Amino acid sequence: MRINCLGIPCVTLFTDTHEGYITFLRGLGVIPVEQESHGMGNIRREAIATACSLFPNATYYCWLEPEKSNLPMFIPSIVRIMYQQDSELGLFNRTCMVSYPTEQALTYLFCRTVASNLVTFDIDYAFGPMVMSKRAIQYVLDYSGEYGDKWEAILIPRLRIIKEGLGISIVPIDFENDSRMTAIESGNPTMVLKRLGQLNNIIPSLIKEWASLNKPP
């Protein structure tokens, strides 16, 4: 497992999982914790809060997604940059999208274009992985799910962090999507509907939240 090779502890939630697989994860150095909450937003907050409770002395925490197996290799460099820049939040800007299914790439690019125009700098807004300080994590944990508590649960807090003026580091990365996922998802009607659902969740919440943050007093 790539993250284990970097010496970074990994915490994951599980539910209805075969004991043999849980043992396998432990063998890889993963810390499996039984999930208690339900719903996309709640589960994300639970996972982050669990990592904080297990490693209270950590300086930075990274939100990862298991399908992005190539992402761990970029963690050390962004942590170094965050430390140098005294940043509270570290985000990744992908430099190329050719490895993705076309419909997924267009979804990400649409979100990136809208968000970048609003915040006035290039931000790969809908790309989930990020590195957070304890101060930044609190914005994620404090989010109450007012825009549906789905994909936006880890995105809206980014806007609030930006608006508050906390230090942010954005690092360009040459990330490639897993070719197996690309083969399975390309042209898949179920995945097309999922991408549409993501857009309908992410874009309206992005626009409404940014407008509310910039509303004249």
LINJOCOR-V37896 format. One record per residue. RES is the residue in three letters. PSI is psi in whole degrees, 0 to 359 (none if undefined). NEAR is the number of other C-alpha atoms within 10 Angstrom. D_CENTER is the distance of its C-alpha to the mean C-alpha in whole Angstrom. Layout:
res=RES psi=PSI near=NEAR d_center=D_CENTER
res=RES psi=PSI near=NEAR d_center=D_CENTER
This chain:
res=MET psi=128 near=11 d_center=19
res=ARG psi=319 near=13 d_center=18
res=ILE psi=328 near=18 d_center=16
res=ASN psi=324 near=13 d_center=19
res=CYS psi=335 near=12 d_center=21
res=LEU psi=356 near=12 d_center=19
res=GLY psi=23 near=9 d_center=20
res=ILE psi=120 near=16 d_center=17
res=PRO psi=143 near=15 d_center=17
res=CYS psi=125 near=19 d_center=15
res=VAL psi=133 near=19 d_center=15
res=THR psi=147 near=19 d_center=14
res=LEU psi=151 near=17 d_center=15
res=PHE psi=156 near=13 d_center=18
res=THR psi=141 near=11 d_center=21
res=ASP psi=49 near=7 d_center=24
res=THR psi=137 near=9 d_center=23
res=HIS psi=137 near=9 d_center=26
res=GLU psi=327 near=9 d_center=27
res=GLY psi=323 near=9 d_center=28
res=TYR psi=324 near=10 d_center=24
res=ILE psi=319 near=16 d_center=23
res=THR psi=320 near=13 d_center=26
res=PHE psi=317 near=11 d_center=25
res=LEU psi=317 near=16 d_center=21
res=ARG psi=324 near=13 d_center=23
res=GLY psi=334 near=10 d_center=25
res=LEU psi=355 near=15 d_center=22
res=GLY psi=6 near=18 d_center=21
res=VAL psi=145 near=19 d_center=19
res=ILE psi=100 near=16 d_center=19
res=PRO psi=133 near=16 d_center=19
res=VAL psi=132 near=15 d_center=19
res=GLU psi=130 near=12 d_center=21
res=GLN psi=138 near=15 d_center=19
res=GLU psi=333 near=12 d_center=20
res=SER psi=176 near=15 d_center=19
res=HIS psi=151 near=10 d_center=18
res=GLY psi=145 near=10 d_center=16
res=MET psi=309 near=17 d_center=12
res=GLY psi=313 near=21 d_center=12
res=ASN psi=318 near=18 d_center=14
res=ILE psi=319 near=17 d_center=13
res=ARG psi=315 near=22 d_center=9
res=ARG psi=322 near=20 d_center=12
res=GLU psi=316 near=19 d_center=14
res=ALA psi=315 near=21 d_center=12
res=ILE psi=317 near=20 d_center=11
res=ALA psi=323 near=17 d_center=15
res=THR psi=316 near=17 d_center=16
res=ALA psi=319 near=21 d_center=15
res=CYS psi=320 near=17 d_center=16
res=SER psi=326 near=10 d_center=19
res=LEU psi=331 near=12 d_center=20
res=PHE psi=67 near=14 d_center=19
res=PRO psi=342 near=11 d_center=20
res=ASN psi=3 near=9 d_center=22
res=ALA psi=146 near=11 d_center=19
res=THR psi=319 near=12 d_center=18
res=TYR psi=152 near=20 d_center=14
res=TYR psi=142 near=23 d_center=11
res=CYS psi=127 near=20 d_center=8
res=TRP psi=119 near=17 d_center=5
res=LEU psi=164 near=17 d_center=6
res=GLU psi=130 near=11 d_center=7
res=PRO psi=332 near=8 d_center=11
res=GLU psi=347 near=10 d_center=12
res=LYS psi=69 near=15 d_center=10
res=SER psi=339 near=16 d_center=13
res=ASN psi=353 near=15 d_center=14
res=LEU psi=322 near=20 d_center=11
res=PRO psi=329 near=18 d_center=13
res=MET psi=340 near=14 d_center=16
res=PHE psi=352 near=15 d_center=14
res=ILE psi=312 near=18 d_center=13
res=PRO psi=321 near=12 d_center=17
res=SER psi=320 near=11 d_center=17
res=ILE psi=328 near=22 d_center=14
res=VAL psi=319 near=21 d_center=15
res=ARG psi=316 near=11 d_center=19
res=ILE psi=318 near=15 d_center=18
res=MET psi=319 near=24 d_center=17
res=TYR psi=317 near=14 d_center=20
res=GLN psi=322 near=10 d_center=22
res=GLN psi=0 near=12 d_center=21
res=ASP psi=49 near=14 d_center=20
res=SER psi=154 near=19 d_center=17
res=GLU psi=338 near=22 d_center=15
res=LEU psi=132 near=27 d_center=11
res=GLY psi=124 near=24 d_center=10
res=LEU psi=157 near=22 d_center=9
res=PHE psi=133 near=24 d_center=10
res=ASN psi=113 near=17 d_center=12
res=ARG psi=139 near=15 d_center=13
res=THR psi=346 near=13 d_center=17
res=CYS psi=144 near=13 d_center=18
res=MET psi=12 near=17 d_center=17
res=VAL psi=340 near=10 d_center=20
res=SER psi=351 near=15 d_center=19
res=TYR psi=156 near=20 d_center=17
res=PRO psi=145 near=21 d_center=19
res=THR psi=315 near=14 d_center=21
res=GLU psi=326 near=17 d_center=20
res=GLN psi=318 near=20 d_center=16
res=ALA psi=317 near=15 d_center=16
res=LEU psi=324 near=14 d_center=18
res=THR psi=310 near=16 d_center=15
res=TYR psi=318 near=19 d_center=13
res=LEU psi=324 near=17 d_center=16
res=PHE psi=313 near=17 d_center=17
res=CYS psi=320 near=20 d_center=14
res=ARG psi=319 near=20 d_center=14
res=THR psi=313 near=15 d_center=18
res=VAL psi=312 near=18 d_center=18
res=ALA psi=317 near=23 d_center=15
res=SER psi=322 near=15 d_center=17
res=ASN psi=325 near=11 d_center=20
res=LEU psi=312 near=15 d_center=20
res=VAL psi=351 near=13 d_center=18
res=THR psi=25 near=9 d_center=21
res=PHE psi=159 near=10 d_center=19
res=ASP psi=119 near=15 d_center=17
res=ILE psi=123 near=23 d_center=13
res=ASP psi=70 near=23 d_center=11
res=TYR psi=316 near=24 d_center=9
res=ALA psi=0 near=21 d_center=8
res=PHE psi=116 near=17 d_center=6
res=GLY psi=311 near=16 d_center=2
res=PRO psi=141 near=18 d_center=3
res=MET psi=160 near=18 d_center=5
res=VAL psi=134 near=23 d_center=9
res=MET psi=145 near=23 d_center=10
res=SER psi=172 near=18 d_center=14
res=LYS psi=325 near=16 d_center=16
res=ARG psi=317 near=13 d_center=16
res=ALA psi=323 near=23 d_center=13
res=ILE psi=325 near=25 d_center=12
res=GLN psi=327 near=16 d_center=15
res=TYR psi=323 near=16 d_center=14
res=VAL psi=315 near=23 d_center=11
res=LEU psi=334 near=18 d_center=14
res=ASP psi=349 near=10 d_center=16
res=TYR psi=131 near=20 d_center=15
res=SER psi=9 near=12 d_center=17
res=GLY psi=28 near=15 d_center=16
res=GLU psi=350 near=12 d_center=18
res=TYR psi=23 near=18 d_center=17
res=GLY psi=337 near=15 d_center=17
res=ASP psi=47 near=18 d_center=14
res=LYS psi=239 near=20 d_center=12
res=TRP psi=329 near=19 d_center=9
res=GLU psi=351 near=25 d_center=10
res=ALA psi=329 near=25 d_center=9
res=ILE psi=2 near=26 d_center=6
res=LEU psi=315 near=19 d_center=8
res=ILE psi=319 near=23 d_center=11
res=PRO psi=331 near=20 d_center=11
res=ARG psi=319 near=21 d_center=10
res=LEU psi=320 near=19 d_center=13
res=ARG psi=324 near=18 d_center=15
res=ILE psi=317 near=20 d_center=14
res=ILE psi=313 near=13 d_center=16
res=LYS psi=326 near=13 d_center=19
res=GLU psi=348 near=10 d_center=20
res=GLY psi=18 near=10 d_center=20
res=LEU psi=150 near=14 d_center=18
res=GLY psi=134 near=15 d_center=18
res=ILE psi=135 near=20 d_center=15
res=SER psi=130 near=19 d_center=15
res=ILE psi=121 near=18 d_center=13
res=VAL psi=126 near=17 d_center=14
res=PRO psi=136 near=15 d_center=15
res=ILE psi=145 near=14 d_center=15
res=ASP psi=72 near=13 d_center=17
res=PHE psi=140 near=19 d_center=14
res=GLU psi=134 near=17 d_center=16
res=ASN psi=148 near=17 d_center=15
res=ASP psi=123 near=14 d_center=17
res=SER psi=331 near=12 d_center=20
res=ARG psi=320 near=8 d_center=21
res=MET psi=320 near=14 d_center=18
res=THR psi=318 near=15 d_center=19
res=ALA psi=320 near=13 d_center=23
res=ILE psi=322 near=11 d_center=22
res=GLU psi=339 near=18 d_center=20
res=SER psi=123 near=15 d_center=22
res=GLY psi=5 near=14 d_center=24
res=ASN psi=116 near=13 d_center=23
res=PRO psi=323 near=10 d_center=24
res=THR psi=318 near=9 d_center=22
res=MET psi=328 near=16 d_center=19
res=VAL psi=317 near=17 d_center=20
res=LEU psi=325 near=11 d_center=21
res=LYS psi=316 near=13 d_center=17
res=ARG psi=322 near=18 d_center=16
res=LEU psi=318 near=14 d_center=19
res=GLY psi=321 near=13 d_center=17
res=GLN psi=314 near=18 d_center=14
res=LEU psi=318 near=18 d_center=16
res=ASN psi=340 near=11 d_center=18
res=ASN psi=313 near=17 d_center=15
res=ILE psi=314 near=23 d_center=13
res=ILE psi=310 near=18 d_center=16
res=PRO psi=319 near=12 d_center=18
res=SER psi=322 near=19 d_center=16
res=LEU psi=309 near=20 d_center=15
res=ILE psi=315 near=13 d_center=19
res=LYS psi=317 near=11 d_center=20
res=GLU psi=316 near=18 d_center=18
res=TRP psi=322 near=17 d_center=19
res=ALA psi=318 near=12 d_center=22
res=SER psi=325 near=9 d_center=23
res=LEU psi=335 near=12 d_center=21
res=ASN psi=14 near=9 d_center=24
res=LYS psi=134 near=8 d_center=27
res=PRO psi=141 near=6 d_center=30
res=PRO psi=none near=3 d_center=31
